[in-house]
Amino acid sequence: MANKADVRSMLKDAMILFAITLISGLVLGLVYELTKEPIRLQQEKAIQEACKAVFQQADSFKEMEYTVNDGLATELSAEGVTVGKAYEALDENGIVMGYVIQSTSSEGYGGNITIYLGVTNKKVLNGISILEIAETPGLGMKADQELTPQFRNKKVQEFTYTKNGSKSDGEIDAISGATKTTKALTNAVNGGLKVVLNSLMTLTEGGVANE
């Protein structure tokens, strides 16, 4: 049976531990409050820069809500593609010029490949910007240099890839030795493009008016 000295020692230790926990919680809460706004602003800046990379003509970008119909959602899922946030690309007068959307393929050789793509009201793919990729050095990691330029300024509804040389705007030359990377990136582009054409463009007068 513990004596009084032992009980007092246990209570003292418990109080010290409680005080440390309380102070740590207060400090963490304070740090969170101090850094919350700078982090938010930095994230917003990064998003604006990513949007600007694929829609340089736009003056600003406004996040928009959208839904994907069940049929298209099933199609995207079968291709290993998920779409994320979408933005209206606005000119200096606030008029919608087109759209930017985030698209991710989970079937890259090294994992996820995440991109932003910008599409004008005239259904022209301005281009894409790779945000996340972890492919084989020297092969799949060439995607930004060898694949990204091939999607620029193309007006097609869907891309395919080929190993025999591109013969049309809708064909992408695969990276030699990195077909899996080429396929994943192409699927991510196609998924984002389909959502823009079939979902985003029906939500605003700017999209409908310019179809």
C-alpha positions in Angstrom: 0.0 0.0 0.0 1.4 3.4 -1.0 2.3 5.7 1.9 1.5 9.4 2.0 4.9 10.4 0.6 4.4 8.2 -2.4 0.9 9.6 -3.0 2.2 13.2 -2.8 5.0 12.4 -5.2 2.5 10.9 -7.7 0.2 13.8 -7.4 3.1 16.2 -7.9 4.2 14.3 -11.0 0.7 14.3 -12.4 0.4 18.1 -11.8 3.7 18.7 -13.6 2.6 16.6 -16.5 -0.7 18.3 -16.7 1.0 21.7 -16.7 3.4 20.7 -19.4 0.5 19.4 -21.5 -1.6 22.5 -21.0 1.3 24.9 -21.9 2.2 22.8 -24.9 -1.4 22.9 -26.1 -1.6 26.7 -25.6 1.7 27.2 -27.5 0.6 25.0 -30.4 -2.7 26.8 -30.6 -0.9 30.2 -30.6 1.5 29.0 -33.3 -1.4 27.8 -35.4 -3.3 31.1 -35.2 -0.1 33.0 -36.1 0.7 30.9 -39.1 -2.8 30.0 -40.4 -3.3 33.2 -42.4 0.3 33.3 -44.0 -0.1 29.6 -44.9 -3.5 30.3 -46.5 -2.1 33.2 -48.5 0.9 31.1 -49.6 -1.4 28.3 -50.8 -3.6 30.8 -52.6 -0.6 32.3 -54.3 0.6 28.8 -55.4 -2.8 28.1 -56.9 -2.9 31.4 -58.7 0.6 30.7 -60.2 -0.4 27.2 -61.2 -3.5 28.6 -63.0 -1.5 31.4 -64.6 0.9 28.8 -66.0 -1.9 27.2 -68.1 -3.9 30.3 -68.8 -1.6 33.3 -69.2 -4.2 35.4 -70.9 -6.4 35.6 -67.7 -6.2 38.4 -65.2 -7.5 36.4 -62.2 -9.0 33.0 -61.3 -12.1 32.3 -59.2 -12.8 28.9 -57.7 -16.1 27.3 -58.8 -18.3 24.5 -57.6 -19.3 21.8 -60.0 -20.6 18.2 -60.1 -19.6 15.3 -62.4 -22.5 13.1 -63.7 -22.4 9.5 -62.7 -21.6 8.2 -66.2 -18.5 10.5 -66.5 -17.5 9.8 -62.9 -17.5 6.0 -63.6 -15.5 6.6 -66.8 -12.9 8.6 -65.0 -12.6 6.1 -62.2 -12.0 3.3 -64.7 -9.1 5.3 -66.1 -7.6 5.9 -62.6 -8.4 9.6 -62.8 -9.8 12.0 -60.2 -10.5 15.7 -60.7 -10.0 18.3 -58.1 -10.7 22.0 -57.8 -11.8 24.1 -60.8 -11.5 27.8 -61.5 -13.0 30.3 -63.9 -10.3 32.2 -65.8 -11.4 35.8 -65.8 -10.2 38.8 -67.8 -9.7 42.3 -66.3 -13.4 43.0 -66.5 -14.4 39.7 -64.7 -15.6 38.0 -67.9 -15.1 34.3 -68.1 -12.4 33.4 -70.7 -12.2 29.7 -69.9 -11.5 27.3 -67.1 -8.6 25.7 -65.2 -9.0 22.3 -63.5 -6.8 20.0 -61.5 -6.6 16.4 -62.6 -4.8 13.4 -61.1 -3.9 10.0 -62.5 -3.1 7.3 -60.0 -1.5 5.0 -62.6 1.9 6.7 -63.1 5.0 4.4 -62.9 6.0 6.0 -59.6 2.5 7.0 -58.3 0.2 9.9 -58.8 0.7 12.4 -61.6 -1.2 15.6 -60.9 -1.6 18.4 -63.4 -3.5 21.6 -64.0 -4.9 22.2 -67.4 -6.5 25.4 -68.9 -9.2 25.3 -71.6 -10.6 28.4 -73.3 -14.3 29.1 -74.1 -13.5 28.0 -77.7 -12.5 24.6 -76.3 -8.8 25.0 -77.0 -6.5 23.4 -74.5 -4.1 26.2 -73.7 -1.7 23.8 -72.1 -0.9 21.8 -69.0 1.3 22.2 -65.9 2.6 19.2 -64.0 2.3 19.7 -60.2 3.3 16.3 -58.9 5.2 13.5 -60.6 7.6 10.8 -59.3 8.6 8.7 -62.3 11.8 6.9 -63.4 14.8 9.4 -63.6 15.8 9.9 -67.2 12.7 8.3 -68.6 9.3 9.3 -67.1 10.8 12.4 -65.5 11.2 13.7 -69.1 7.4 14.2 -69.2 7.5 17.9 -68.6 10.0 18.4 -71.4 8.7 15.9 -73.9 5.0 15.5 -73.3 3.8 18.8 -71.9 4.5 20.9 -75.1 2.5 18.4 -77.2 -0.7 19.3 -75.5 -0.4 23.0 -76.0 -2.9 24.9 -78.1 -4.8 21.8 -79.3 -8.6 21.7 -80.0 -9.5 18.1 -79.5 -12.0 16.3 -77.3 -9.7 13.4 -76.4 -6.0 12.5 -76.8 -4.4 9.2 -77.7 -0.7 8.3 -77.5 1.4 6.5 -80.1 4.8 5.0 -80.4 5.0 5.5 -84.2 5.0 9.3 -84.5 2.1 11.8 -84.1 0.0 12.2 -87.2 -2.7 14.5 -85.9 -3.4 17.0 -83.2 -5.0 14.3 -81.1 -2.0 12.1 -81.0 0.8 12.4 -78.5 4.3 10.9 -79.1 5.0 8.5 -76.2 8.3 8.8 -74.4 10.5 5.9 -75.4 10.8 3.5 -72.5 8.1 5.3 -70.5 4.8 4.3 -72.0 3.2 3.9 -68.6 4.0 7.5 -67.7 2.7 8.7 -71.1 -0.5 6.8 -70.7 -1.1 8.2 -67.2 -0.5 11.7 -68.2 -2.7 11.5 -71.2 -5.5 10.0 -69.1 -5.2 12.9 -66.6 -5.4 15.4 -69.5 -8.4 13.6 -71.0 -10.2 13.4 -67.7 -9.8 17.1 -66.9 -10.7 18.0 -70.5 -13.9 15.9 -70.4 -15.0 17.5 -67.1 -14.4 21.0 -68.5 -16.3 20.3 -71.7 -19.2 18.4 -70.2 -19.6 20.0 -66.7 -17.9 23.3 -66.3 -19.0 24.8 -69.6 -22.6 24.3 -68.8 -22.5 26.2 -65.6 -21.7 29.7 -66.8 -23.1 32.0 -69.5 -19.5 32.6 -70.8 -19.0 28.9 -71.5 -22.4 28.4 -73.1 -22.2 31.5 -75.2 -18.9 30.5 -76.8 -19.6 26.9 -77.6 
